[in-house]
C-alpha cells in the first residue's frame, strides 16, 4: 500500500510544481479526517495549515 502512495506522490509533485501549487503540511489520522478537511476547504482558499506534530 505505501508503495502505491509513494508512487502517487512522485507523480503528483511535478504537476503541482507546474501549476505553482505548494505542498500541503496537513496531516490526517483517518480517511474521515481527510474527507472533513476536503469538505471544509475544497471551495474556499486555504490558509496556513499547522502540522500535527
C-alpha positions in Angstrom: 0.0 0.0 0.0 2.7 2.5 0.9 4.4 1.8 -2.4 1.3 2.9 -4.2 1.1 6.1 -2.2 4.8 6.9 -2.7 4.3 6.5 -6.5 1.3 8.7 -6.5 3.2 11.4 -4.6 6.1 11.2 -7.0 3.7 11.6 -10.0 1.8 14.5 -8.4 4.8 16.6 -7.4 5.8 17.7 -11.0 2.1 18.6 -11.7 1.9 20.6 -8.5 5.1 22.4 -9.3 4.0 23.1 -12.9 0.9 24.9 -11.6 2.7 26.5 -8.6 0.6 24.6 -6.0 2.6 24.4 -2.8 2.7 21.0 -1.0 0.3 20.8 2.0 1.5 20.4 5.5 -1.8 18.9 6.6 -1.6 15.5 8.2 -4.6 13.2 8.8 -5.0 10.2 11.1 -8.0 8.8 9.3 -9.7 9.0 5.9 -12.7 10.6 7.7 -10.4 13.4 8.9 -9.1 13.9 5.4 -12.7 13.9 3.9 -13.8 16.5 6.5 -10.8 18.7 5.6 -11.6 18.5 1.9 -15.2 19.3 2.5 -14.3 22.3 4.6 -11.6 23.7 2.3 -12.4 22.4 -1.2 -14.2 25.6 -2.3 -12.5 28.1 0.0 -9.0 29.5 -0.2 -6.7 27.6 2.2 -5.0 29.5 4.9 -1.8 28.3 6.5 -2.2 24.8 8.0 -0.2 23.9 11.0 1.4 20.4 11.1 0.0 17.9 13.6 3.5 17.3 15.1 
